[in-house]
């Protein structure tokens, strides 16, 4: 395949069902919908793990987090007592490969790979050009963004409390908050024009890179890494109030919390104020989230328009995805990281551009974000390193929409804020979840698509054994040391289940 420019767009904590093209008639995402109609929509795409740093690190390295050693966000280092937000083995990143093939590789926005401080936590360390944002990277206190705001007539990054209240602290509504006050730092008004919001700023930065590349004879790989729709939702009022909370619908499993679940589920329910949020609060959070998605879509539209007008679109493959999803009230929880349900592990994925042979296609096969890394490399005309764990998506780009990479999808969890090892295997019918320190879960997705009824105790033992064995085979094949507990703990409850 001939070399192509690559524009890689990644949102943060974006569920695939919060897109118009996915059948959601409440959210407005015209630019992403148009992109999908001109390309391929993958409707069974999953992240390999659902926390920012290890998921992003997996795409960069092409390796399962448990293989590379980068398994948690930097704030988890104290909990584990190890450097588990860094690679502990040599990795060949896609940037290494593309730089050798003559690509200019750059990034606009969030990085969040590696530790908060030190050279291994910067994109420059991996040969990727771009502004560096200290710590978690949120640009509110960044000299780059503050300078940008000043240039456009703003004194600094200032937010105003949302109408009816928007802050929730230590279980008590903030002063002056109205009915249904939402959780800690969930949302506020950022009173700037949309193009000067954080997503607008990132898209301006991306356009500046594209203008530079327009004058170059070298191919480029440019990333736009948004901070949203992850909280905090600090966005202009016209987007914060774009959606009426009354029109928002809570998920069917909203109060499905303690029914035969592992204890961690109740802990997750209490975190981020989930236990204290009434129905109105949750709907306000969803409405703000929708507004953030629409803001990102609108600003991204400016980048896509520039690609067309500049002529760069004629040789640019566009890939849009997210690092992971979010509960958004599902299972009585907010955020991610302490469960492995579909709301958290399914991600949006769109590939578009002139390389796509069958525009408008929808692919139903299981896809992992680990598959992105070899796809980048093959799009650049390079050989895929042996260390990569994913499989290239080039067959789909070439029009083979019925191509099957895998019949099941596997994901791994390590916890978030607190350590908690989980693994799951899922196909179109069943899902088995291994909780290393508690009882397991099993769902019949055909009858129970929202994972509400844990049938681990009633499922046919032969079926359960088959899924456990498949997961253990993967554990052994990939040398997953935490997953090895699967070979030990299952003797507790099933004297007839013995794996050798």
N, C-alpha and C positions, 0 to 999 in steps of 0.2 A: 504494500500500500504506500502510495506517495505521501510525502510529508505534508502535514496540514498544521495550520495554526490551531491552538487549542485555548478556548476560554472556559475555565472551570469555575462554576458558581456554586458556592456552598452556604446555605443558611444554617442557623443554629437552633436545634430543637423544633423542627418543623414537621408536623404530621402530614402524611401524604393525602389524607382526606380533607385537608384545608386548602384545596385547590378547586377552582371551577371545573377544570377538565376532568377531575376525579368524580364528578357528579354532585358536588356541593353547590347548590343553587343560592346559598346565602352569602358566600364570600366572593369578592371581586378580584380576580387575578387575570385580567385580559392578556397581559404580555406573556405570562407563563403558559396560559391556555393556547395562545397562538404558537408559541414555541413548540409545544407538544403536538399540535396539529400539523406542524411542518416537519416533525421528527418522529421519535419513538417514545412512547410512554411505557415505562416498566412498572406494572402495578403489583408486583410481588418482590419489591426490592427491600432488603433488610441491612441494617448495620451489623457488624460483627460483635460490637459491644456498644452499650448506650450511654457512655460518658464522654465528654468532649475530648480530653487529651488522648486517651487510648484509641478512640475511634479515628481521630484525625491522624494520630501517629501511625495507625495501621494502614491508612491510605498512603501516607508518605513512604512507609517502609515496604508495603506490600505483604506484611507478615501479621499473623495472628498476634494479638497483644501478649498472650502467655508465652509466645516464642521470642518476641523481641524484648520482653521485660517491661515495656511501657504499658502498665495496666491500670493506672489511676491518675486522677487530677493531682496537681501539686499539693493541694490542701490535705490530701490523704497521707502524705509522707510520715507525719507524726504518728498516725494510727498504725501504720504498718511497720515503721521503724526501718525502712529500706528506701533506696533511691528508685522507687517503682514508678516514677513519672519520667524516667529516662530509659533509653535503649541500653541494655546490658550485654548486647552482642553486636558485632559489626553488622551494619545494614547497608544495602544498596538502594538508595531512594530513587524514586522516579526522576527527581531533579538531577541526581548524579548522571543518570543515563541520558536525559535530554540535553544537559549541558555539553556532554561529550558529542552529541549529534548536532551541535551548533545552535541549539535553541537559546533564546533569551528567556529566562524563567523569572517570574516576578509575582508579587502578591499585594493586593490592596485589602487591608483590614485585619481581622482577628487572626492570631497565630495559635497560641495556646497549646503548643506542642513542646514538651519538655518542662523543666522547672520554671518557676516564676522569675528567677534571677540566674545570671550566669550565661555564658556564651551558648550553651547547648539549648537554651530556651529561645533562641532567635532564629528567624528564617535565614539570616545571612550565614549562620553556621552551616546550613545545608545548601548553600549556593543559590539562594533565592533572594532576589532584590526586593526591597520594600521597606516602608517605615516600620519601626519597631515600637510596640506599645508595651510599656513595663507591666509586670505582674499579670493579672488576669487579662489585661489589655483593654478594658472598657475605656473608650477615648474621652470620657468626661473631663479627666484631668490631664489629658495628653497635650503636650506643647504643640503637636502638629494640628490637632483639631481646634484647640483654643486660638491658635494663630489664624486658622481658616475662618473661624467665627468672627474674629476681630476684623479680618479683611472685608467681611460682608456686613459690617456694621453692628455686631453684637458684642456686648461687654465680656461675655464668657458663657459657660455652660450653666444655664439657670433653668430650673423647673418649678412649676407651680402645682399645688395639690389639685387633684382632679375634682371635678364637681361631685358633690356628695361624699367626698373623702376618697382617698386612694391608698392610705397607709394603714398597716395593721402591725402592732408591735406587742410582743409578750402577752398575747391573748386579749389585749384591750384596744378598742378603737382609738384612733388618734383624735385629738381635740378638734371639735367641729366636724367630725366625720358624720356622714349621714347613714341611712339604713344600708346594711349589707356592705360594710367597709371591707375592702379586700386586703390581701396578705402583705407581708413585709416587702416593701419595695416593688410591689407588683406593677403599678403604673402611675404616671403623672403626666402633666402637660409640659412639653418642651416647645415653647412659643417661638418657633422660627419657621421660615418658609420651608416647605417639604424638601426642596433641593438643598437646603443647608442643614437638614437633619443628619443624624449619623449615617443612615443608608444613602442619603444624597451625597454626603461628603465622600463616602467610599466609591460611589459611582463616578463622581468627578475625578477622583484619583485614578480610577480604572480608565476613564476616557483619556486622561493625560498620557497614560502608558500606551494606549492604543494609537494615539496621535504620533507618539515617538516611534512606535513600531511600523506605522504607515510609511515612514521615511527610511526604514531599514530594509536590507535585503535578506535578513535572517528571519527564520520562523520564530514564533513566540508561543510560550505557554504562560498565560496570565490567570491568576486566581482572584476572585472576589469573595472574601470571607466575611459575611455579615455577622453582626452580633445578635441579630434578631431572627425570628420572633421570641427568642429567649428573653425572660425577664432580666432587668427591669424594662418595662415598656414605656420609655420616655420618648414620646412622639408628639408631633404637632396636633393641636386640638381637632382639626378637621378629620384626622384619621383616628384619634382616640375616641371620638364620638360618632364615627362613621356608622357604627352598628349599634342598634338599640338592644340592650340586654334582654328585653322582653322577647326578642326574636331568636335568641340563642337557645339551643336545645342541649340539655344535659344528656350525657351518655346513658345508655340503658343500664350499665353496670356501675352507675355513680355511687350507689350505697352498698355495693357488693364488697364487703370489707373483711368480715371475720368468718365466713362460712367455710370451714375446713381448710383454712389457709395457714401457712407458716406464720410464726409469731412476728416475723419481720414486716408482715403486711400491716399489722396494727401500728407498728413503729412508723412506717411510711405514712400512714394515715394521720399521725400526729405531727409529722414534720411539715415545715412550710405553712403551718396554720391550717392544714387540711381539715382537721377535726373541728375547727372553730368556724369554718366558712359555711354560712347558710346558702340557700339556693340562689338568692339574689346576688350575693358576693361572687359565687362561682360563675354566674352568667355574665357579670361585669368583667371578670377576668377573661372569659372566652371572647367577649365583644372587643376588649382591648387587644387581645391576641390577633383576632381577625383584622383589626385595624393596622396592626404592625405588618402583617402579611401583605395587606393591600399597599401599604407605603413602600415596602421593599419591591413589590411588583412594579409600581409606578416608576420608581427611580431606576430599576433595572431596565425598564423600557427605554430610557434615555441611552443606555449603553448599547442596547440592541439596535436602536435607531442609528447611532453613530456607526456601528458595524456595517449597516446597509448603505448609508450615505457615503461612507469612505471607500466602499468597495472591498473592505477586508472580509466581509461575510462570504465572498466568493470562494475563499479558501480557509475558512475557520470552522472547526467543529466545536459546538457548544454543548457542555455537559452541566446540567443543573441537578443538585441533590441537597441533602442535609446530613449532618453528622449523626443525628438520632432524632427520635420523636419525643413525645411528652404525654403524660397522663391527661393533663388538662381536666381534671376532675374524675376521670375514669378510675374505677376501683376505690373511690373516695380519696384519691391522692392528687397531689400536685408535684410537678418536676419529674425526675427519672432516677434511675440508678439503683433502686432497692427492689426492683421486680423486673421480670423479663417478658412482660405482656406485649402483645402486638402493637398497642398504642405507642410504646416506647421504642420498639425495635424496627418497626416498618418505617421506611423513609421514602420520600418522593425521588424519582429518578427520570430525567428526560435527556435524550441525546438528539441533537438536531444539527443541521448543516448540510453542505453539498455532498458529503460522503454517504449520507443516508439514502439507501436505494428505494425504500418503501415508506415515504412520508405518511404520517397519520397512523402508523402501526401501533398496536397495543400488544405488549409481550406479557404473557402470563407465567413464564418460567421463574423459578426462584433465582434471585440475583443477590449477591453480597457486595457491600462497598469495597471488599477486598478485590473484587473484579475490576475496579476502576484503574488500579495501578498498572496491571499488564495492558489494559486498554490504552492508557496514555502512551506507554512505551511502544506499542505496535502502531499507534497513529503516527508516531514520530519516525517510524521505519526502522526501529531498533529491535534487537533480540531481547526477549523477556528473561530476566535473571532467574536462575534455578531456585533462588531463595523465596520467590513470590508464592503465596498460597492461593491466590485467586485465579480466575480464568478470564481470558480476554472476551470482551463483548463485541469484537469485530464481526463475528458471524451475523449478529443481529443488524449491525450497521450495513452489512453487505446484503441484507434482505432476507436472511434465513430466520424469519420470525418464529418458527416452530422449533428452533434449535433448543436443546435441553442441556444445560450445564450440570444440573444436579436435581435429584428428585426430592431431596429434603434440604432444609436450611438449618444451620446450627449457629447458635449464638452463645457468648460467654459473658458473665457478669462478675464483677469483683467488689461491688458496693459503691456507695457514694456518700460522703461524709463519714460513714462508718463502713468497715470492711464486711463484705457478705458474699461468699462465693456461690455462684449459680451457673448452671449450663442448661441449654434446652435444645431439643431437636423437634422439628415441625415439618409436616408435609401438608397436603391440602385437606386431610381429614383429621389427623390427630396431632396433639402437641404434648410432649413429655418434658417436665421441668425437674431438674435435679437440684435440690437445696442441700448443700453439703452438711449443714448443721441442724436441719429440721426435716419434717416429713415432706415428701415430694408432691408434685401436682401432675394431673393428667386431664386433658380436655378433649372433648369430641367437638371439633370446630364446625362440623357440618350441622350439628344440632345446637351447638352453643358457641356461636362465633365471637361472643364478647367475653369468653373465658370466665364464666360466672360459677360454674358447677364443677368443682374438683372431684373427679370420679376415680381417683387413685385407688380407693378401697373396693370399688365395684367393677372396674374394667376387667375384662377377660385376662387372666394371668399370662396367657400365651402372647397376647398382644403387648402387654406391658413388658414382658421379657424381651420381645423383639426390638422395641424402641430403646430399652436400656442397653441392649447389646450393640445396636447401631451407634449409640452415643459413646459407649465404651470403646468400640473399634476406632472411632475418631480420636478419642482421648489418647489411646495407645499410639496411633499413627502420628499424631502431632506432639507427642510427649508433653501432654498437659498434666502437670504435677498436681494441681488442685483437683482436676477432674478425676485423678486416680482414686480419690476417696469413693467414687462411685463403685469401685471394685470391692470396697470394704464395708461401707455403711449399709449396703442393701441386704446384708445378712441379718440385720436387726429385725426386719419385719417379714422376711420371706425366706423361710428355711429351705424352700424348694428351689430358690433361685441361686445358682452357683455358677460363676464364670471363672474359667481357668485360663 
